[in-house]
């Protein structure tokens, strides 16, 4: 006999009707997937998930990720029914400006939304990250008798998510990592926007996931048979050494006259269709956004159970505090996003007497110095460990213990050659709440992960890219690997810090700001080639994003530069002085976004009125007009050759800079009262 | 008895020694994969591939793609041995500046290199595109008795390529498309840069490819058994309704003292190691870059056979010309990259009396009008056909005939939700030489394909992105789908045209330039919302990239805008005139890259000295400082809501523009001789 009642069915139909009402009211949105997935959503939320809507941030809650984010009315309906801070009016404001119910789920806006989804393939990859974070946090903090962290991560996904390469990368790694705490439910409705999936997607998905090492379950009737759905989820929970994919056969837009067709995918139902839907499900066709009280009661009962579970957990955690004070306090601290007191004292400091070192190596130095003081810092590389230098000495790999290659308490990640998957996984890891993830690759290949980096920025997570080989200075690998457009790309992305440190102190500064910026991702662009430790650089100055590295009275020109070109600009100062009797000052600008946030008088002191300026950066000049009058860069692809030969070819030498500095001075000599580019006619909206 | 002799083995060892010599000479590069794959490379080039080194562009040649592009010394050695225009001195110049043997293979530089590879996963995806192009070209041009186009595409790839999501996308589609002409050979050496593949890559690759619908062959000894290798390739050729993956077990760096370890992956062998290698293989350890004459002879014999094949083919093609004159001439024309005479007369032309239409719809109009006149234009969408409007009326789908959904002669592609795969496939299709591919998705998701777009630009192929929903103007889908940084990103990419047309004539102009630019990819950013047909726009003006749309004598300010904001700028002119007695002129700038290529006096006529200018574009302002004195844009994420509400929120209204125009005039009023941003102190290197 089924353990489900008519009220369960009513709850399911309520979700369907709410989805139809909200999309019709918004005159936009996706009713089909919410209506098709309402049964599994109900079963999952009502019978399996542990959560407390009054405290959506409870550490040990089960995580729910809607990878097919266009189905968000499903999630909003659930959050409302279960008592999260999301009212019926919020549902009515679906897809309206400034609502907490936007067209796709946004984590930073809506209580109960764990990660920002919609761009397909991201959510399931975030879910892998959430599951990794759970496994690691459990391995570090659980103790005998204290199974503090044991939550599951559940993810809904559609055909689109399965077609995206990012999910392939993340799911292959999830299989390797044997993440038994991850349960993905595939809405197998055979419909995409273009129509039947047989037009483009005829692979054997289950076989593919088996090849990744996943456990597979199939539910042939996801529309009606709630017991089968519950059995499938239960079976998935019991397999603890493999992630599970549940194939759930559903009918898109179940209940609509057009159910099972792509007409219900991305457009609201017509009025007469909604009318028959409500009649069929026993709702009053004259009413909209109606929720039967017994449905609220059923859902709130589950929420109350979740709240009680949290209360139990709080008691356990209080007991844990007595026995494991340090761990307890550490876990509290991590959840606040704050770093351990005094951690920053471990950041390396350099003087000009220290040897020239590549900034990728300077980054490794930072990791070696701070890894103990910042235990929540975990990360790795997309198969470029020896090039990115992302692994501190003696690091233990995060690996399933069965492999013999590491443990789940390990903090170093072998992401494989999977940049996009790594980026999306980092977003999930950061969203879990106890970790700060970093990932290494060549700067040029951060672009492979652009979709994930964008969501780091939009969802305001602290993820750090260790992006080495940051310019044509990588030399022989050539133009296929030499970034030109990359910094411009990510500087144009809102809420993303792009750092390009010039030496050791600036590298320490980059880590300092990246690690202390709770709501902003960072990309650290680091050199392959050696860079001298500069006279005049300090961590304190560099954390302002831009500062005067070399001042001279009565300067004729300001040279502004970043990273590996700063030391060449310094040499150009000598060249200009000695050969041309020209006085140049030098500004180092390791991070434009941080510089922009400084008070205007500071910025004007760095880039003052009255003298012309020339920026020097060995890639696209795009964006530099905001800070400099003239720009020296590389608006073409690079070349394969020894680093110094490549720099010489493109005139990134003291002489090449001096030549352009002279041209700049000459071009601006007749302009009275030269205005710093810092001065603008109006403020930008932010 | 083996059909291979000692000379075959000598040829293989010659490749190995050349790879060791060249990487040692360059003091950089990857000897391991060339040494491991030398046997299969020899068998493939010597026994299977049809090619004529004297005419590397012969249409029906077999295509060879080195997806693991870091192994390029393998390819360079082959090209040299078989008599392509690549001398022993070119091998000595491996990875040197301005050589034709750069660190990764670049198609536009090196004869015999089909596509530019190195960024992992791209080559195999290009190979899918080459195979698609072959299937389509064959279906269109082959006739009974004229099997004109029947070449195979062979691709080498490594573990890294298999881990990348882009290859997963492309290979899933290749299986669906039943591309029997595609043969991929996986260098299964168990080693990546980080070490053993068991650290991150333990999936069952063969099972995965079976799940995609591929045919699978395994060669357990790829180091020695040439007959097994030949058998495997032969079997692969015989399976004509499935692509084949050959798993070839090899030893990385075969012959080195460190063979089978990641030490030989990315660093040259030490001198003593090279010495023992040469001794072991019977080479003089004192000599470098030595090629035994019998090896040249063996290779040149194969090349001569290829040349004879081409000669045979030329005769067949000459006979074809008699019977199928039109098709013959069409094929010749296509290979030159030239469009059919008069095609451009089909481009739609509009007057202000025509109704307001979304530019995605204007793009559909272009496709509907030109598809007959431009038969080499083929394309589709990443599962957004109804949104991108990429399908002309009555188009036939490119599908395996067995599916009943289309034919290989079909010109419309169902790419599935696979943006990155689509981009890389387009690069392969374009490289084949008979097609101009286009692909549709939302502008925001072109970023998923950034890795492929970059290679379109670097390898100079004509691929076109139909990128709709190009701004916050898409409305309700919200910030997850609203591009902010995307145009800046691709404008910063060298050799990539970014078009954002404002109306019908500009949309026709965008297609005109995109289709006639043989060596440059284009991104067409198109609106979801309706746009009026503008007074003053013409195709002739718009193909200059930027032009004066609205002129007024004694103007106080220039408003520069693109796409959907141009019509709002025009409304702002009225607002400024009527409410503030201010005279504004308007410049439409649909394509910066094309505008930049105009003579300076033209550019100065559009953006003259003497008056201040304000740019208006509803996304990142980055890059606009190059053209305007002040910038109105959106340097934050957008919002979910009805399109007009979103525009209003961010003040993209005639009033919002007028306010900023006034601020601009005010800010610049005391500056004498305002200089147009077109004037620069020095020229950029290009």
Contacts between the chains, C-beta under 8 A, distances in Angstrom:
chain1	res1	chain2	res2	distance
A	26	B	476	6.5
A	28	B	475	7.3
A	28	B	476	4.2
A	29	B	476	6.8
A	69	B	480	6.9
A	95	B	476	4.1
A	95	B	478	7.5
A	95	B	640	5.5
A	95	B	641	6.8
A	96	B	640	7.6
A	96	B	641	5.4
A	96	B	642	7.5
A	96	B	645	7.5
A	97	B	639	5.6
A	97	B	640	7.2
A	97	B	641	3.1
A	97	B	642	7.3
A	97	B	645	4.4
A	97	B	646	6.3
A	97	B	649	5.8
A	98	B	639	6.8
A	98	B	641	7.4
A	98	B	649	7.7
A	99	B	640	7.2
A	99	B	641	7.8
A	102	B	478	4.2
A	102	B	479	7.2
A	102	B	639	7.5
A	102	B	640	3.4
A	103	B	476	4.6
A	103	B	477	4.4
A	103	B	478	3.9
A	103	B	480	7.6
A	103	B	481	7.4
A	103	B	640	4.2
A	104	B	477	6.6
A	104	B	478	5.5
A	104	B	480	4.3
A	104	B	481	7.0
A	104	B	640	7.6
A	106	B	478	7.3
A	106	B	479	6.9
A	106	B	480	7.2
A	116	B	480	6.3
A	117	B	480	7.5
A	118	B	477	7.4
A	118	B	478	7.5
A	118	B	480	3.8
A	118	B	481	6.5
A	119	B	444	7.5
A	119	B	445	6.9
A	119	B	448	7.6
A	119	B	480	5.7
A	119	B	481	7.4
A	120	B	417	5.4
A	121	B	417	7.8
A	159	B	417	7.4
A	160	B	383	6.7
A	160	B	417	4.0
A	161	B	417	7.9
A	163	B	169	6.8
A	163	B	172	7.0
A	163	B	383	7.6
A	163	B	416	4.7
A	163	B	417	4.1
A	163	B	418	5.4
A	164	B	165	7.1
A	164	B	169	7.2
A	164	B	417	5.8
A	164	B	418	6.9
A	164	B	419	8.0
A	164	B	448	7.6
A	165	B	164	7.1
A	165	B	165	2.2
A	165	B	166	5.3
A	165	B	167	7.7
A	165	B	168	5.0
A	165	B	169	4.5
A	165	B	418	7.0
A	165	B	420	5.5
A	165	B	421	6.6
A	166	B	165	5.3
A	166	B	448	7.7
A	167	B	165	7.6
A	168	B	165	5.0
A	168	B	168	3.8
A	168	B	169	7.5
A	169	B	163	6.8
A	169	B	164	7.2
A	169	B	165	4.5
A	169	B	168	7.5
A	172	B	163	7.0
A	172	B	201	7.4
A	172	B	203	5.0
A	173	B	200	6.7
A	175	B	202	7.5
A	175	B	203	6.1
A	176	B	200	6.1
A	176	B	201	6.9
A	176	B	202	4.8
A	176	B	203	7.0
A	192	B	383	5.1
A	192	B	416	7.6
A	192	B	417	6.8
A	193	B	383	5.1
A	193	B	384	5.8
A	193	B	385	7.3
A	193	B	386	6.4
A	193	B	387	7.0
A	194	B	381	7.1
A	194	B	383	4.9
A	194	B	384	7.5
A	194	B	385	5.0
A	194	B	386	7.4
A	194	B	414	5.9
A	198	B	403	7.2
A	198	B	405	7.3
A	199	B	397	7.3
A	199	B	399	7.6
A	199	B	405	6.2
A	199	B	414	4.3
A	199	B	416	8.0
A	200	B	173	6.7
A	200	B	176	6.1
A	200	B	383	6.9
A	200	B	414	4.1
A	200	B	415	6.6
A	200	B	416	3.6
A	200	B	418	8.0
A	201	B	172	7.4
A	201	B	176	6.9
A	201	B	416	5.3
A	202	B	175	7.5
A	202	B	176	4.8
A	202	B	213	6.8
A	203	B	172	5.0
A	203	B	175	6.1
A	203	B	176	7.0
A	203	B	211	5.4
A	203	B	212	4.9
A	203	B	213	6.4
A	204	B	210	7.7
A	204	B	211	4.2
A	204	B	213	7.9
A	205	B	211	7.4
A	207	B	207	6.4
A	207	B	208	7.9
A	207	B	210	6.8
A	207	B	211	3.8
A	208	B	207	7.9
A	208	B	208	5.5
A	208	B	211	4.1
A	208	B	212	7.5
A	210	B	204	7.7
A	210	B	207	6.8
A	211	B	203	5.4
A	211	B	204	4.2
A	211	B	205	7.4
A	211	B	207	3.8
A	211	B	208	4.1
A	211	B	211	6.3
A	212	B	203	4.9
A	212	B	208	7.5
A	213	B	202	6.8
A	213	B	203	6.4
A	213	B	204	7.9
A	266	B	387	8.0
A	381	B	194	7.1
A	383	B	160	6.7
A	383	B	163	7.6
A	383	B	192	5.1
A	383	B	193	5.2
A	383	B	194	4.9
A	383	B	200	6.9
A	384	B	193	5.8
A	384	B	194	7.5
A	385	B	193	7.2
A	385	B	194	5.0
A	386	B	193	6.4
A	386	B	194	7.4
A	387	B	193	7.1
A	397	B	199	7.3
A	399	B	199	7.5
A	403	B	198	7.2
A	405	B	198	7.3
A	405	B	199	6.2
A	414	B	194	5.8
A	414	B	199	4.3
A	414	B	200	4.1
A	415	B	200	6.5
A	416	B	163	4.7
A	416	B	192	7.6
A	416	B	199	8.0
A	416	B	200	3.6
A	416	B	201	5.3
A	417	B	120	5.4
A	417	B	121	7.9
A	417	B	159	7.4
A	417	B	160	4.0
A	417	B	161	7.9
A	417	B	163	4.2
A	417	B	164	5.9
A	417	B	192	6.8
A	418	B	163	5.4
A	418	B	164	6.9
A	418	B	165	7.0
A	418	B	200	8.0
A	419	B	164	8.0
A	420	B	165	5.5
A	420	B	420	8.0
A	420	B	448	7.9
A	421	B	165	6.6
A	444	B	119	7.5
A	445	B	119	6.9
A	445	B	451	7.4
A	447	B	450	4.2
A	447	B	451	5.9
A	447	B	454	6.7
A	448	B	119	7.6
A	448	B	164	7.6
A	448	B	166	7.7
A	448	B	420	7.9
A	448	B	450	6.9
A	448	B	451	4.7
A	450	B	447	4.2
A	450	B	448	7.0
A	450	B	450	4.8
A	450	B	489	7.7
A	451	B	445	7.4
A	451	B	447	5.9
A	451	B	448	4.7
A	454	B	447	6.7
A	454	B	485	7.5
A	455	B	480	7.4
A	457	B	637	7.8
A	458	B	479	5.8
A	458	B	480	6.7
A	458	B	637	5.6
A	475	B	28	7.4
A	476	B	26	6.5
A	476	B	28	4.3
A	476	B	29	6.9
A	476	B	95	4.1
A	476	B	103	4.6
A	477	B	70	8.0
A	477	B	103	4.4
A	477	B	104	6.5
A	477	B	118	7.4
A	478	B	95	7.5
A	478	B	102	4.3
A	478	B	103	3.8
A	478	B	104	5.5
A	478	B	106	7.3
A	478	B	118	7.6
A	479	B	102	7.2
A	479	B	106	6.9
A	479	B	458	5.8
A	480	B	69	6.9
A	480	B	103	7.5
A	480	B	104	4.3
A	480	B	106	7.2
A	480	B	116	6.4
A	480	B	117	7.5
A	480	B	118	3.8
A	480	B	119	5.7
A	480	B	455	7.4
A	480	B	458	6.7
A	481	B	103	7.3
A	481	B	104	6.9
A	481	B	118	6.5
A	481	B	119	7.4
A	484	B	492	7.2
A	484	B	493	7.0
A	484	B	494	5.9
A	485	B	454	7.5
A	485	B	489	6.3
A	485	B	490	7.5
A	485	B	492	3.8
A	485	B	493	4.2
A	485	B	494	7.5
A	488	B	488	6.0
A	488	B	489	6.9
A	488	B	492	3.7
A	488	B	622	6.5
A	488	B	623	7.5
A	489	B	450	7.7
A	489	B	485	6.3
A	489	B	488	6.9
A	489	B	489	3.8
A	489	B	492	6.4
A	490	B	485	7.5
A	491	B	622	6.6
A	492	B	484	7.2
A	492	B	485	3.8
A	492	B	488	3.7
A	492	B	489	6.4
A	492	B	620	4.1
A	492	B	622	4.2
A	492	B	623	7.9
A	493	B	484	7.0
A	493	B	485	4.3
A	493	B	620	7.9
A	494	B	484	5.9
A	494	B	485	7.5
A	494	B	620	7.9
A	494	B	635	6.1
A	494	B	636	4.9
A	494	B	637	5.4
A	495	B	636	7.9
A	495	B	637	7.5
A	612	B	681	8.0
A	614	B	681	7.9
A	620	B	492	4.1
A	620	B	493	7.9
A	620	B	494	7.9
A	621	B	684	6.9
A	622	B	488	6.5
A	622	B	491	6.6
A	622	B	492	4.2
A	622	B	622	6.1
A	622	B	623	4.7
A	622	B	626	7.7
A	623	B	488	7.5
A	623	B	492	8.0
A	623	B	622	4.6
A	623	B	623	6.7
A	623	B	625	7.9
A	625	B	625	3.2
A	625	B	626	5.5
A	625	B	677	7.6
A	626	B	622	7.7
A	626	B	625	5.5
A	629	B	681	7.6
A	630	B	680	6.5
A	630	B	681	4.4
A	630	B	682	7.0
A	631	B	684	7.9
A	632	B	682	8.0
A	633	B	684	7.2
A	634	B	685	6.8
A	635	B	494	6.1
A	635	B	684	5.2
A	635	B	685	7.5
A	635	B	686	6.5
A	636	B	494	4.9
A	636	B	495	7.9
A	636	B	685	6.6
A	636	B	686	5.2
A	637	B	457	7.8
A	637	B	458	5.5
A	637	B	494	5.4
A	637	B	495	7.5
A	639	B	97	5.6
A	639	B	98	6.8
A	639	B	102	7.5
A	640	B	95	5.5
A	640	B	96	7.6
A	640	B	97	7.2
A	640	B	99	7.2
A	640	B	102	3.4
A	640	B	103	4.2
A	640	B	104	7.5
A	641	B	95	6.8
A	641	B	96	5.4
A	641	B	97	3.1
A	641	B	98	7.4
A	641	B	99	7.7
A	642	B	96	7.4
A	642	B	97	7.3
A	645	B	96	7.5
A	645	B	97	4.5
A	646	B	97	6.4
A	649	B	97	5.8
A	649	B	98	7.6
A	650	B	685	6.0
A	651	B	685	7.0
A	660	B	681	7.3
A	660	B	682	5.5
A	663	B	681	4.6
A	663	B	682	4.3
A	664	B	681	4.7
A	664	B	682	7.6
A	666	B	681	7.1
A	667	B	679	7.9
A	667	B	680	7.6
A	667	B	681	3.5
A	667	B	682	7.7
A	668	B	681	7.2
A	671	B	673	8.0
A	671	B	675	7.5
A	672	B	672	7.2
A	673	B	671	8.0
A	675	B	671	7.5
A	677	B	625	7.6
A	679	B	667	7.9
A	680	B	630	6.6
A	680	B	667	7.6
A	681	B	614	7.9
A	681	B	629	7.6
A	681	B	630	4.4
A	681	B	660	7.3
A	681	B	663	4.6
A	681	B	664	4.7
A	681	B	666	7.2
A	681	B	667	3.6
A	681	B	668	7.2
A	682	B	630	7.0
A	682	B	632	7.9
A	682	B	660	5.5
A	682	B	663	4.3
A	682	B	664	7.6
A	682	B	667	7.8
A	684	B	621	6.9
A	684	B	631	7.9
A	684	B	633	7.2
A	684	B	635	5.2
A	685	B	634	6.8
A	685	B	635	7.5
A	685	B	636	6.6
A	685	B	650	6.0
A	685	B	651	7.1
A	686	B	635	6.5
A	686	B	636	5.2
